[in-house]
Amino acid sequence: MGRLATAENVDGLQRPVGETSTFEPMQRVYISVEFVDVRAGAELGFSWQAEEGCAGSFTLAPQTTMRRGFFGFYIDETECLGRYFVQILVDDVPHAGITFSIGPAQPSG
């Protein structure tokens, strides 16, 4: 596993754009993961859990052999405030983790 980041978006190669670890409620959170030496048939995915109880997971279809490449996952269910923990999964086995926080919306102006 290579680079892992949370960001406001991903580019056309699914690399992180606008890296940050703090987001607004209901803002889409991107998780950009650089996978290295992926074997044919591997199932790549991630799971997330908020301290306040929000949770979920996502798994891609089995992959072809890949030497190196980025995948951009995202979470839209960010209504729980506080800290979230994300685990990157290969065949449902955790391989890396990252955290981010959802804070209350700030008034503009």
Biopython code that builds the backbone (N, CA, C, O; Angstrom):
import numpy as np
from Bio.PDB.StructureBuilder import StructureBuilder

atoms = [
    (1, "MET", "N", (0.856, -1.164, 0.000)),
    (1, "MET", "CA", (0.000, 0.000, 0.000)),
    (1, "MET", "C", (0.901, 1.226, 0.000)),
    (1, "MET", "O", (1.908, 1.280, 0.706)),
    (2, "GLY", "N", (0.518, 2.202, -0.803)),
    (2, "GLY", "CA", (1.276, 3.436, -0.894)),
    (2, "GLY", "C", (0.582, 4.566, -0.161)),
    (2, "GLY", "O", (0.177, 4.418, 0.991)),
    (3, "ARG", "N", (0.450, 5.680, -0.827)),
    (3, "ARG", "CA", (-0.108, 6.900, -0.251)),
    (3, "ARG", "C", (-1.594, 6.738, 0.092)),
    (3, "ARG", "O", (-2.343, 6.062, -0.613)),
    (4, "LEU", "N", (-1.993, 7.379, 1.194)),
    (4, "LEU", "CA", (-3.381, 7.363, 1.657)),
    (4, "LEU", "C", (-3.719, 8.759, 2.149)),
    (4, "LEU", "O", (-2.994, 9.314, 2.975)),
    (5, "ALA", "N", (-4.821, 9.343, 1.651)),
    (5, "ALA", "CA", (-5.177, 10.705, 2.031)),
    (5, "ALA", "C", (-6.682, 10.905, 2.006)),
    (5, "ALA", "O", (-7.387, 10.235, 1.252)),
    (6, "THR", "N", (-7.177, 11.823, 2.824)),
    (6, "THR", "CA", (-8.551, 12.297, 2.720)),
    (6, "THR", "C", (-8.492, 13.663, 2.048)),
    (6, "THR", "O", (-7.561, 14.436, 2.273)),
    (7, "ALA", "N", (-9.501, 13.954, 1.216)),
    (7, "ALA", "CA", (-9.452, 15.171, 0.415)),
    (7, "ALA", "C", (-10.850, 15.648, 0.056)),
    (7, "ALA", "O", (-11.836, 14.934, 0.237)),
    (8, "GLU", "N", (-10.912, 16.873, -0.455)),
    (8, "GLU", "CA", (-12.171, 17.456, -0.910)),
    (8, "GLU", "C", (-12.590, 16.926, -2.279)),
    (8, "GLU", "O", (-13.757, 17.032, -2.658)),
    (9, "ASN", "N", (-11.628, 16.347, -3.030)),
    (9, "ASN", "CA", (-11.930, 15.834, -4.357)),
    (9, "ASN", "C", (-10.784, 14.926, -4.794)),
    (9, "ASN", "O", (-9.795, 14.784, -4.075)),
    (10, "VAL", "N", (-10.913, 14.312, -5.966)),
    (10, "VAL", "CA", (-9.828, 13.551, -6.581)),
    (10, "VAL", "C", (-9.728, 13.991, -8.039)),
    (10, "VAL", "O", (-10.709, 14.440, -8.632)),
    (11, "ASP", "N", (-8.525, 13.855, -8.613)),
    (11, "ASP", "CA", (-8.338, 14.225, -10.015)),
    (11, "ASP", "C", (-8.700, 13.053, -10.929)),
    (11, "ASP", "O", (-9.215, 12.035, -10.467)),
    (12, "GLY", "N", (-8.430, 13.201, -12.217)),
    (12, "GLY", "CA", (-8.780, 12.174, -13.188)),
    (12, "GLY", "C", (-8.070, 10.842, -12.975)),
    (12, "GLY", "O", (-8.530, 9.808, -13.459)),
    (13, "LEU", "N", (-6.944, 10.864, -12.249)),
    (13, "LEU", "CA", (-6.229, 9.633, -11.926)),
    (13, "LEU", "C", (-6.553, 9.147, -10.514)),
    (13, "LEU", "O", (-5.916, 8.223, -10.009)),
    (14, "GLN", "N", (-7.552, 9.779, -9.877)),
    (14, "GLN", "CA", (-8.055, 9.445, -8.543)),
    (14, "GLN", "C", (-7.053, 9.772, -7.431)),
    (14, "GLN", "O", (-7.105, 9.191, -6.347)),
    (15, "ARG", "N", (-6.139, 10.711, -7.715)),
    (15, "ARG", "CA", (-5.218, 11.204, -6.691)),
    (15, "ARG", "C", (-5.903, 12.327, -5.927)),
    (15, "ARG", "O", (-6.789, 12.981, -6.477)),
    (16, "PRO", "N", (-5.514, 12.577, -4.654)),
    (16, "PRO", "CA", (-6.202, 13.573, -3.843)),
    (16, "PRO", "C", (-6.005, 15.005, -4.340)),
    (16, "PRO", "O", (-4.922, 15.381, -4.788)),
    (17, "VAL", "N", (-7.085, 15.798, -4.249)),
    (17, "VAL", "CA", (-7.073, 17.227, -4.556)),
    (17, "VAL", "C", (-7.687, 17.932, -3.353)),
    (17, "VAL", "O", (-8.799, 17.599, -2.943)),
    (18, "GLY", "N", (-6.980, 18.898, -2.786)),
    (18, "GLY", "CA", (-7.492, 19.603, -1.608)),
    (18, "GLY", "C", (-7.440, 18.728, -0.372)),
    (18, "GLY", "O", (-8.441, 18.565, 0.325)),
    (19, "GLU", "N", (-6.263, 18.161, -0.101)),
    (19, "GLU", "CA", (-6.128, 17.287, 1.072)),
    (19, "GLU", "C", (-6.511, 18.030, 2.348)),
    (19, "GLU", "O", (-6.101, 19.169, 2.571)),
    (20, "THR", "N", (-7.303, 17.363, 3.173)),
    (20, "THR", "CA", (-7.732, 17.918, 4.450)),
    (20, "THR", "C", (-8.200, 16.760, 5.324)),
    (20, "THR", "O", (-8.476, 15.664, 4.836)),
    (21, "SER", "N", (-8.281, 17.022, 6.606)),
    (21, "SER", "CA", (-8.817, 16.014, 7.517)),
    (21, "SER", "C", (-10.033, 16.541, 8.271)),
    (21, "SER", "O", (-10.516, 15.900, 9.204)),
    (22, "THR", "N", (-10.536, 17.729, 7.859)),
    (22, "THR", "CA", (-11.711, 18.327, 8.496)),
    (22, "THR", "C", (-12.733, 18.688, 7.423)),
    (22, "THR", "O", (-12.405, 19.350, 6.438)),
    (23, "PHE", "N", (-13.970, 18.249, 7.623)),
    (23, "PHE", "CA", (-15.031, 18.454, 6.649)),
    (23, "PHE", "C", (-16.277, 18.985, 7.341)),
    (23, "PHE", "O", (-16.407, 18.898, 8.562)),
    (24, "GLU", "N", (-17.194, 19.537, 6.548)),
    (24, "GLU", "CA", (-18.486, 20.015, 7.036)),
    (24, "GLU", "C", (-19.482, 18.851, 7.029)),
    (24, "GLU", "O", (-19.297, 17.888, 6.285)),
    (25, "PRO", "N", (-20.537, 18.929, 7.851)),
    (25, "PRO", "CA", (-21.575, 17.892, 7.799)),
    (25, "PRO", "C", (-22.159, 17.783, 6.386)),
    (25, "PRO", "O", (-22.400, 18.790, 5.720)),
    (26, "MET", "N", (-22.375, 16.565, 5.956)),
    (26, "MET", "CA", (-22.957, 16.221, 4.656)),
    (26, "MET", "C", (-22.051, 16.575, 3.479)),
    (26, "MET", "O", (-22.481, 16.472, 2.330)),
    (27, "GLN", "N", (-20.804, 16.990, 3.735)),
    (27, "GLN", "CA", (-19.835, 17.212, 2.663)),
    (27, "GLN", "C", (-19.276, 15.854, 2.235)),
    (27, "GLN", "O", (-18.987, 15.009, 3.083)),
    (28, "ARG", "N", (-19.123, 15.643, 0.939)),
    (28, "ARG", "CA", (-18.529, 14.397, 0.448)),
    (28, "ARG", "C", (-17.064, 14.349, 0.875)),
    (28, "ARG", "O", (-16.326, 15.319, 0.705)),
    (29, "VAL", "N", (-16.655, 13.218, 1.426)),
    (29, "VAL", "CA", (-15.275, 12.991, 1.849)),
    (29, "VAL", "C", (-14.662, 11.965, 0.901)),
    (29, "VAL", "O", (-15.162, 10.848, 0.766)),
    (30, "TYR", "N", (-13.581, 12.359, 0.255)),
    (30, "TYR", "CA", (-12.864, 11.436, -0.637)),
    (30, "TYR", "C", (-11.710, 10.795, 0.107)),
    (30, "TYR", "O", (-11.009, 11.452, 0.877)),
    (31, "ILE", "N", (-11.520, 9.513, -0.129)),
    (31, "ILE", "CA", (-10.381, 8.767, 0.396)),
    (31, "ILE", "C", (-9.613, 8.278, -0.819)),
    (31, "ILE", "O", (-10.100, 7.437, -1.574)),
    (32, "SER", "N", (-8.409, 8.807, -1.007)),
    (32, "SER", "CA", (-7.570, 8.428, -2.136)),
    (32, "SER", "C", (-6.512, 7.449, -1.641)),
    (32, "SER", "O", (-5.760, 7.741, -0.710)),
    (33, "VAL", "N", (-6.469, 6.283, -2.281)),
    (33, "VAL", "CA", (-5.571, 5.207, -1.853)),
    (33, "VAL", "C", (-4.695, 4.781, -3.026)),
    (33, "VAL", "O", (-5.187, 4.517, -4.123)),
    (34, "GLU", "N", (-3.396, 4.719, -2.776)),
    (34, "GLU", "CA", (-2.484, 4.191, -3.774)),
    (34, "GLU", "C", (-2.251, 2.712, -3.453)),
    (34, "GLU", "O", (-1.647, 2.375, -2.435)),
    (35, "PHE", "N", (-2.735, 1.847, -4.327)),
    (35, "PHE", "CA", (-2.526, 0.415, -4.151)),
    (35, "PHE", "C", (-1.290, 0.005, -4.945)),
    (35, "PHE", "O", (-1.061, 0.499, -6.049)),
    (36, "VAL", "N", (-0.499, -0.897, -4.379)),
    (36, "VAL", "CA", (0.739, -1.364, -4.996)),
    (36, "VAL", "C", (0.706, -2.891, -5.059)),
    (36, "VAL", "O", (0.340, -3.552, -4.087)),
    (37, "ASP", "N", (1.088, -3.440, -6.205)),
    (37, "ASP", "CA", (1.188, -4.885, -6.411)),
    (37, "ASP", "C", (-0.110, -5.622, -6.055)),
    (37, "ASP", "O", (-0.119, -6.519, -5.212)),
    (38, "VAL", "N", (-1.188, -5.228, -6.707)),
    (38, "VAL", "CA", (-2.490, -5.872, -6.497)),
    (38, "VAL", "C", (-2.541, -7.141, -7.354)),
    (38, "VAL", "O", (-2.282, -7.093, -8.557)),
    (39, "ARG", "N", (-2.869, -8.248, -6.743)),
    (39, "ARG", "CA", (-2.954, -9.515, -7.463)),
    (39, "ARG", "C", (-4.320, -9.647, -8.131)),
    (39, "ARG", "O", (-5.299, -9.043, -7.691)),
    (40, "ALA", "N", (-4.374, -10.424, -9.174)),
    (40, "ALA", "CA", (-5.630, -10.680, -9.875)),
    (40, "ALA", "C", (-6.626, -11.303, -8.902)),
    (40, "ALA", "O", (-6.282, -12.204, -8.138)),
    (41, "GLY", "N", (-7.862, -10.813, -8.940)),
    (41, "GLY", "CA", (-8.918, -11.343, -8.086)),
    (41, "GLY", "C", (-9.044, -10.658, -6.739)),
    (41, "GLY", "O", (-9.986, -10.941, -5.999)),
    (42, "ALA", "N", (-8.121, -9.763, -6.397)),
    (42, "ALA", "CA", (-8.194, -9.069, -5.102)),
    (42, "ALA", "C", (-9.425, -8.173, -5.062)),
    (42, "ALA", "O", (-9.777, -7.537, -6.055)),
    (43, "GLU", "N", (-10.073, -8.129, -3.903)),
    (43, "GLU", "CA", (-11.215, -7.251, -3.687)),
    (43, "GLU", "C", (-10.760, -6.101, -2.809)),
    (43, "GLU", "O", (-10.417, -6.292, -1.642)),
    (44, "LEU", "N", (-10.760, -4.894, -3.386)),
    (44, "LEU", "CA", (-10.311, -3.691, -2.693)),
    (44, "LEU", "C", (-11.517, -2.938, -2.170)),
    (44, "LEU", "O", (-12.551, -2.873, -2.834)),
    (45, "GLY", "N", (-11.389, -2.371, -0.985)),
    (45, "GLY", "CA", (-12.497, -1.622, -0.421)),
    (45, "GLY", "C", (-12.089, -0.844, 0.804)),
    (45, "GLY", "O", (-10.904, -0.694, 1.103)),
    (46, "PHE", "N", (-13.093, -0.348, 1.514)),
    (46, "PHE", "CA", (-12.841, 0.391, 2.743)),
    (46, "PHE", "C", (-14.064, 0.322, 3.643)),
    (46, "PHE", "O", (-15.177, 0.055, 3.190)),
    (47, "SER", "N", (-13.836, 0.563, 4.909)),
    (47, "SER", "CA", (-14.931, 0.680, 5.872)),
    (47, "SER", "C", (-14.706, 1.935, 6.686)),
    (47, "SER", "O", (-13.576, 2.403, 6.825)),
    (48, "TRP", "N", (-15.791, 2.480, 7.226)),
    (48, "TRP", "CA", (-15.666, 3.669, 8.063)),
    (48, "TRP", "C", (-16.573, 3.544, 9.270)),
    (48, "TRP", "O", (-17.602, 2.869, 9.241)),
    (49, "GLN", "N", (-16.161, 4.209, 10.322)),
    (49, "GLN", "CA", (-16.912, 4.209, 11.581)),
    (49, "GLN", "C", (-16.716, 5.563, 12.250)),
    (49, "GLN", "O", (-15.585, 6.015, 12.428)),
    (50, "ALA", "N", (-17.815, 6.206, 12.620)),
    (50, "ALA", "CA", (-17.754, 7.462, 13.370)),
    (50, "ALA", "C", (-17.902, 7.161, 14.854)),
    (50, "ALA", "O", (-18.563, 6.196, 15.237)),
    (51, "GLU", "N", (-17.292, 7.982, 15.676)),
    (51, "GLU", "CA", (-17.431, 7.812, 17.126)),
    (51, "GLU", "C", (-18.892, 7.864, 17.550)),
    (51, "GLU", "O", (-19.272, 7.241, 18.541)),
    (52, "GLU", "N", (-19.719, 8.607, 16.804)),
    (52, "GLU", "CA", (-21.131, 8.760, 17.140)),
    (52, "GLU", "C", (-22.020, 7.673, 16.551)),
    (52, "GLU", "O", (-23.238, 7.715, 16.730)),
    (53, "GLY", "N", (-21.437, 6.692, 15.847)),
    (53, "GLY", "CA", (-22.228, 5.558, 15.398)),
    (53, "GLY", "C", (-22.417, 5.390, 13.907)),
    (53, "GLY", "O", (-22.726, 4.280, 13.473)),
    (54, "CYS", "N", (-22.250, 6.429, 13.088)),
    (54, "CYS", "CA", (-22.383, 6.261, 11.641)),
    (54, "CYS", "C", (-21.306, 5.290, 11.163)),
    (54, "CYS", "O", (-20.163, 5.349, 11.615)),
    (55, "ALA", "N", (-21.676, 4.402, 10.251)),
    (55, "ALA", "CA", (-20.709, 3.417, 9.767)),
    (55, "ALA", "C", (-21.135, 2.900, 8.409)),
    (55, "ALA", "O", (-22.294, 3.037, 8.017)),
    (56, "GLY", "N", (-20.198, 2.306, 7.696)),
    (56, "GLY", "CA", (-20.506, 1.699, 6.415)),
    (56, "GLY", "C", (-19.271, 1.093, 5.808)),
    (56, "GLY", "O", (-18.184, 1.145, 6.382)),
    (57, "SER", "N", (-19.452, 0.509, 4.624)),
    (57, "SER", "CA", (-18.327, -0.086, 3.914)),
    (57, "SER", "C", (-18.653, -0.158, 2.430)),
    (57, "SER", "O", (-19.808, -0.031, 2.022)),
    (58, "PHE", "N", (-17.611, -0.362, 1.633)),
    (58, "PHE", "CA", (-17.761, -0.481, 0.190)),
    (58, "PHE", "C", (-16.635, -1.366, -0.318)),
    (58, "PHE", "O", (-15.495, -1.248, 0.133)),
    (59, "THR", "N", (-16.952, -2.253, -1.257)),
    (59, "THR", "CA", (-15.946, -3.128, -1.859)),
    (59, "THR", "C", (-16.120, -3.116, -3.372)),
    (59, "THR", "O", (-17.234, -3.234, -3.882)),
    (60, "LEU", "N", (-15.002, -2.970, -4.084)),
    (60, "LEU", "CA", (-15.008, -3.024, -5.542)),
    (60, "LEU", "C", (-15.102, -4.467, -6.014)),
    (60, "LEU", "O", (-14.825, -5.395, -5.255)),
    (61, "ALA", "N", (-15.490, -4.648, -7.257)),
    (61, "ALA", "CA", (-15.472, -5.988, -7.876)),
    (61, "ALA", "C", (-14.027, -6.475, -7.918)),
    (61, "ALA", "O", (-13.104, -5.662, -7.869)),
    (62, "PRO", "N", (-13.816, -7.781, -8.007)),
    (62, "PRO", "CA", (-12.449, -8.309, -8.078)),
    (62, "PRO", "C", (-11.638, -7.613, -9.179)),
    (62, "PRO", "O", (-12.139, -7.342, -10.271)),
    (63, "GLN", "N", (-10.382, -7.337, -8.858)),
    (63, "GLN", "CA", (-9.503, -6.562, -9.726)),
    (63, "GLN", "C", (-8.614, -7.439, -10.602)),
    (63, "GLN", "O", (-8.397, -8.618, -10.323)),
    (64, "THR", "N", (-8.109, -6.826, -11.667)),
    (64, "THR", "CA", (-7.066, -7.458, -12.463)),
    (64, "THR", "C", (-5.729, -7.130, -11.808)),
    (64, "THR", "O", (-5.665, -6.276, -10.924)),
    (65, "THR", "N", (-4.674, -7.792, -12.229)),
    (65, "THR", "CA", (-3.350, -7.509, -11.689)),
    (65, "THR", "C", (-3.000, -6.050, -11.952)),
    (65, "THR", "O", (-3.217, -5.540, -13.051)),
    (66, "MET", "N", (-2.459, -5.384, -10.942)),
    (66, "MET", "CA", (-2.108, -3.973, -11.066)),
    (66, "MET", "C", (-0.811, -3.733, -10.297)),
    (66, "MET", "O", (-0.712, -4.063, -9.115)),
    (67, "ARG", "N", (0.167, -3.164, -10.965)),
    (67, "ARG", "CA", (1.440, -2.876, -10.289)),
    (67, "ARG", "C", (1.294, -1.709, -9.331)),
    (67, "ARG", "O", (1.738, -1.785, -8.185)),
    (68, "ARG", "N", (0.676, -0.631, -9.791)),
    (68, "ARG", "CA", (0.494, 0.548, -8.947)),
    (68, "ARG", "C", (-0.629, 1.391, -9.524)),
    (68, "ARG", "O", (-0.698, 1.595, -10.736)),
    (69, "GLY", "N", (-1.512, 1.884, -8.656)),
    (69, "GLY", "CA", (-2.587, 2.749, -9.112)),
    (69, "GLY", "C", (-3.395, 3.295, -7.952)),
    (69, "GLY", "O", (-3.438, 2.700, -6.875)),
    (70, "PHE", "N", (-4.033, 4.428, -8.179)),
    (70, "PHE", "CA", (-4.868, 5.074, -7.166)),
    (70, "PHE", "C", (-6.330, 4.696, -7.374)),
    (70, "PHE", "O", (-6.785, 4.519, -8.504)),
    (71, "PHE", "N", (-7.055, 4.578, -6.271)),
    (71, "PHE", "CA", (-8.504, 4.464, -6.285)),
    (71, "PHE", "C", (-9.054, 5.553, -5.377)),
    (71, "PHE", "O", (-8.555, 5.761, -4.271)),
    (72, "GLY", "N", (-10.085, 6.247, -5.849)),
    (72, "GLY", "CA", (-10.743, 7.268, -5.049)),
    (72, "GLY", "C", (-12.091, 6.759, -4.580)),
    (72, "GLY", "O", (-13.021, 6.602, -5.371)),
    (73, "PHE", "N", (-12.187, 6.502, -3.286)),
    (73, "PHE", "CA", (-13.458, 6.125, -2.678)),
    (73, "PHE", "C", (-14.076, 7.394, -2.093)),
    (73, "PHE", "O", (-13.376, 8.392, -1.922)),
    (74, "TYR", "N", (-15.371, 7.375, -1.782)),
    (74, "TYR", "CA", (-15.951, 8.527, -1.105)),
    (74, "TYR", "C", (-17.055, 8.101, -0.156)),
    (74, "TYR", "O", (-17.644, 7.026, -0.271)),
    (75, "ILE", "N", (-17.307, 9.006, 0.796)),
    (75, "ILE", "CA", (-18.364, 8.814, 1.792)),
    (75, "ILE", "C", (-19.286, 10.018, 1.707)),
    (75, "ILE", "O", (-18.827, 11.157, 1.797)),
    (76, "ASP", "N", (-20.574, 9.783, 1.535)),
    (76, "ASP", "CA", (-21.572, 10.859, 1.557)),
    (76, "ASP", "C", (-22.329, 10.896, 2.880)),
    (76, "ASP", "O", (-22.913, 11.923, 3.228)),
    (77, "GLU", "N", (-22.325, 9.798, 3.617)),
    (77, "GLU", "CA", (-23.085, 9.712, 4.867)),
    (77, "GLU", "C", (-22.263, 10.282, 6.020)),
    (77, "GLU", "O", (-21.758, 9.538, 6.861)),
    (78, "THR", "N", (-22.134, 11.606, 6.050)),
    (78, "THR", "CA", (-21.293, 12.254, 7.059)),
    (78, "THR", "C", (-22.128, 13.140, 7.978)),
    (78, "THR", "O", (-21.710, 14.241, 8.334)),
    (79, "GLU", "N", (-23.306, 12.657, 8.360)),
    (79, "GLU", "CA", (-24.158, 13.459, 9.234)),
    (79, "GLU", "C", (-23.733, 13.401, 10.701)),
    (79, "GLU", "O", (-24.082, 14.298, 11.468)),
    (80, "CYS", "N", (-23.001, 12.387, 11.107)),
    (80, "CYS", "CA", (-22.507, 12.308, 12.490)),
    (80, "CYS", "C", (-21.332, 13.256, 12.669)),
    (80, "CYS", "O", (-20.383, 13.225, 11.886)),
    (81, "LEU", "N", (-21.390, 14.091, 13.687)),
    (81, "LEU", "CA", (-20.279, 14.992, 13.979)),
    (81, "LEU", "C", (-19.191, 14.227, 14.710)),
    (81, "LEU", "O", (-19.457, 13.208, 15.347)),
    (82, "GLY", "N", (-17.963, 14.723, 14.614)),
    (82, "GLY", "CA", (-16.865, 14.132, 15.356)),
    (82, "GLY", "C", (-15.889, 13.397, 14.460)),
    (82, "GLY", "O", (-15.813, 13.627, 13.253)),
    (83, "ARG", "N", (-15.150, 12.512, 15.089)),
    (83, "ARG", "CA", (-14.053, 11.818, 14.418)),
    (83, "ARG", "C", (-14.530, 10.518, 13.759)),
    (83, "ARG", "O", (-15.344, 9.784, 14.318)),
    (84, "TYR", "N", (-14.011, 10.256, 12.576)),
    (84, "TYR", "CA", (-14.261, 9.039, 11.821)),
    (84, "TYR", "C", (-12.942, 8.293, 11.647)),
    (84, "TYR", "O", (-11.882, 8.909, 11.538)),
    (85, "PHE", "N", (-13.014, 6.974, 11.624)),
    (85, "PHE", "CA", (-11.851, 6.160, 11.337)),
    (85, "PHE", "C", (-12.151, 5.335, 10.093)),
    (85, "PHE", "O", (-13.195, 4.689, 10.005)),
    (86, "VAL", "N", (-11.231, 5.359, 9.131)),
    (86, "VAL", "CA", (-11.370, 4.636, 7.873)),
    (86, "VAL", "C", (-10.320, 3.534, 7.830)),
    (86, "VAL", "O", (-9.158, 3.767, 8.166)),
    (87, "GLN", "N", (-10.723, 2.341, 7.420)),
    (87, "GLN", "CA", (-9.784, 1.241, 7.205)),
    (87, "GLN", "C", (-9.824, 0.853, 5.739)),
    (87, "GLN", "O", (-10.899, 0.674, 5.166)),
    (88, "ILE", "N", (-8.649, 0.722, 5.134)),
    (88, "ILE", "CA", (-8.535, 0.261, 3.754)),
    (88, "ILE", "C", (-8.430, -1.258, 3.793)),
    (88, "ILE", "O", (-7.625, -1.820, 4.536)),
    (89, "LEU", "N", (-9.253, -1.907, 2.983)),
    (89, "LEU", "CA", (-9.364, -3.362, 3.025)),
    (89, "LEU", "C", (-8.900, -3.999, 1.718)),
    (89, "LEU", "O", (-9.179, -3.489, 0.633)),
    (90, "VAL", "N", (-8.200, -5.100, 1.834)),
    (90, "VAL", "CA", (-7.880, -5.959, 0.699)),
    (90, "VAL", "C", (-8.379, -7.346, 1.089)),
    (90, "VAL", "O", (-7.893, -7.951, 2.045)),
    (91, "ASP", "N", (-9.353, -7.836, 0.337)),
    (91, "ASP", "CA", (-10.002, -9.112, 0.659)),
    (91, "ASP", "C", (-10.548, -9.110, 2.092)),
    (91, "ASP", "O", (-10.404, -10.090, 2.822)),
    (92, "ASP", "N", (-11.174, -7.995, 2.482)),
    (92, "ASP", "CA", (-11.791, -7.792, 3.805)),
    (92, "ASP", "C", (-10.795, -7.776, 4.958)),
    (92, "ASP", "O", (-11.208, -7.861, 6.115)),
    (93, "VAL", "N", (-9.498, -7.669, 4.681)),
    (93, "VAL", "CA", (-8.468, -7.592, 5.722)),
    (93, "VAL", "C", (-7.945, -6.156, 5.772)),
    (93, "VAL", "O", (-7.522, -5.629, 4.743)),
    (94, "PRO", "N", (-7.962, -5.504, 6.951)),
    (94, "PRO", "CA", (-7.447, -4.134, 7.060)),
    (94, "PRO", "C", (-5.948, -4.065, 6.757)),
    (94, "PRO", "O", (-5.165, -4.883, 7.240)),
    (95, "HIS", "N", (-5.562, -3.067, 5.941)),
    (95, "HIS", "CA", (-4.162, -2.880, 5.574)),
    (95, "HIS", "C", (-3.634, -1.506, 5.930)),
    (95, "HIS", "O", (-2.419, -1.334, 6.034)),
    (96, "ALA", "N", (-4.489, -0.528, 6.120)),
    (96, "ALA", "CA", (-4.071, 0.831, 6.471)),
    (96, "ALA", "C", (-5.281, 1.558, 7.021)),
    (96, "ALA", "O", (-6.419, 1.138, 6.812)),
    (97, "GLY", "N", (-5.031, 2.647, 7.724)),
    (97, "GLY", "CA", (-6.127, 3.433, 8.281)),
    (97, "GLY", "C", (-5.810, 4.907, 8.262)),
    (97, "GLY", "O", (-4.649, 5.313, 8.194)),
    (98, "ILE", "N", (-6.866, 5.704, 8.323)),
    (98, "ILE", "CA", (-6.734, 7.152, 8.362)),
    (98, "ILE", "C", (-7.954, 7.707, 9.090)),
    (98, "ILE", "O", (-9.011, 7.076, 9.099)),
    (99, "THR", "N", (-7.816, 8.876, 9.695)),
    (99, "THR", "CA", (-8.936, 9.508, 10.384)),
    (99, "THR", "C", (-9.263, 10.852, 9.733)),
    (99, "THR", "O", (-8.425, 11.473, 9.079)),
    (100, "PHE", "N", (-10.514, 11.277, 9.937)),
    (100, "PHE", "CA", (-10.920, 12.637, 9.564)),
    (100, "PHE", "C", (-12.018, 13.044, 10.528)),
    (100, "PHE", "O", (-12.560, 12.212, 11.255)),
    (101, "SER", "N", (-12.347, 14.341, 10.529)),
    (101, "SER", "CA", (-13.367, 14.861, 11.445)),
    (101, "SER", "C", (-14.437, 15.615, 10.676)),
    (101, "SER", "O", (-14.167, 16.268, 9.669)),
    (102, "ILE", "N", (-15.657, 15.505, 11.178)),
    (102, "ILE", "CA", (-16.786, 16.293, 10.672)),
    (102, "ILE", "C", (-17.140, 17.290, 11.763)),
    (102, "ILE", "O", (-17.449, 16.916, 12.895)),
    (103, "GLY", "N", (-17.089, 18.572, 11.399)),
    (103, "GLY", "CA", (-17.397, 19.620, 12.369)),
    (103, "GLY", "C", (-18.670, 20.345, 11.991)),
    (103, "GLY", "O", (-19.169, 20.190, 10.877)),
    (104, "PRO", "N", (-19.204, 21.146, 12.922)),
    (104, "PRO", "CA", (-20.423, 21.896, 12.592)),
    (104, "PRO", "C", (-20.151, 22.924, 11.513)),
    (104, "PRO", "O", (-19.051, 23.471, 11.431)),
    (105, "ALA", "N", (-21.148, 23.185, 10.687)),
    (105, "ALA", "CA", (-21.014, 24.184, 9.640)),
    (105, "ALA", "C", (-20.734, 25.540, 10.265)),
    (105, "ALA", "O", (-21.350, 25.913, 11.263)),
    (106, "GLN", "N", (-19.809, 26.265, 9.678)),
    (106, "GLN", "CA", (-19.439, 27.592, 10.167)),
    (106, "GLN", "C", (-20.251, 28.651, 9.417)),
    (106, "GLN", "O", (-20.444, 28.541, 8.207)),
    (107, "PRO", "N", (-20.733, 29.692, 10.140)),
    (107, "PRO", "CA", (-21.467, 30.756, 9.434)),
    (107, "PRO", "C", (-20.553, 31.479, 8.448)),
    (107, "PRO", "O", (-19.382, 31.719, 8.741)),
    (108, "SER", "N", (-21.091, 31.827, 7.277)),
    (108, "SER", "CA", (-20.279, 32.564, 6.319)),
    (108, "SER", "C", (-20.405, 34.049, 6.573)),
    (108, "SER", "O", (-21.417, 34.533, 7.080)),
    (109, "GLY", "N", (-19.353, 34.760, 6.208)),
    (109, "GLY", "CA", (-19.371, 36.226, 6.326)),
    (109, "GLY", "C", (-18.730, 36.643, 7.519)),
    (109, "GLY", "O", (-18.647, 37.841, 7.790)),
]
sb = StructureBuilder()
sb.init_structure("model")
sb.init_model(0)
sb.init_chain("A")
sb.init_seg("    ")
for serial, (resi, resn, name, xyz) in enumerate(atoms, 1):
    if name == "N":
        sb.init_residue(resn, " ", resi, " ")
    sb.init_atom(name, np.array(xyz, "f"), 0.0, 1.0, " ", f" {name:<3s}", serial, name[0])
structure = sb.get_structure()
